[in-house]
């Protein structure tokens, strides 16, 4: 039941945050492997991106990739938050003295995130492909011609097998390790501190809300560089053997070489504004499993 409720809670938030994911994906792909000033900036900022996509692609384009996004959130957060919730309920996140352990929370969050993200990697890859699709005048990154989630998964599986479906999965793990451990650890630590300071009444929903907002901001600051690299790894074109045409060996190596990615002007933090808005609403406090409230 923990896993089911965690997944459903994440899906509920995803319906409202998917437009932010579309904007984030396109801003992260903009200027890929091009030196600053040598490419046209279709999306100047998150607000301009919303207007541009709505005008050129239509308002419906802001919900591109919604089906795989919902499925990924259900799988990823159902496993991640469900597993973390079980660890918390079992007392594994506290020391023998009964105090909260940030180190144990970070480790549990990282392990739970790895399991969820690796299993959902094919869905995340297809989601990235669909969200990057745009009219030619505002297209950024490689443009896949998928007609939908199932068609995309079937085509990739038939052409490249299971290896093709999990392409980029290992390169995306640093993103999940950093993001999940930071988010869940920060959420638990902030919630404990607020409880100790007695800022809100015990079991108040405001306690979880504030903790979720703090953890959402923290995870974006920590994860944004890895998220840019992960998006580009998943969206790269492939050859007949399913290998990436452009050599990028891992999310870590991509993050360490910002100038070669063509992002010297804004570095490896592209799409950070949209990412912050998205992650705040995806923080664990939105799940009834981790809310710890009665209302």
LINTA-V11586 format. One record per helix or strand of 2 or more residues. SS is the DSSP state (@ for helix, = for strand). FROM is the first residue (numbers start at 0). LEN is the number of residues. If there is no record, write none. Layout:
ss = (SS/SS)
from = (FROM/FROM)
len = (LEN/LEN)
This chain:
ss = (@/@/@/@/@/@/@/@/@/@/@/@/@/@/@)
from = (1/45/58/65/101/120/135/148/168/204/250/258/271/283/287)
len = (28/11/5/24/18/12/3/17/29/31/5/3/10/3/4)
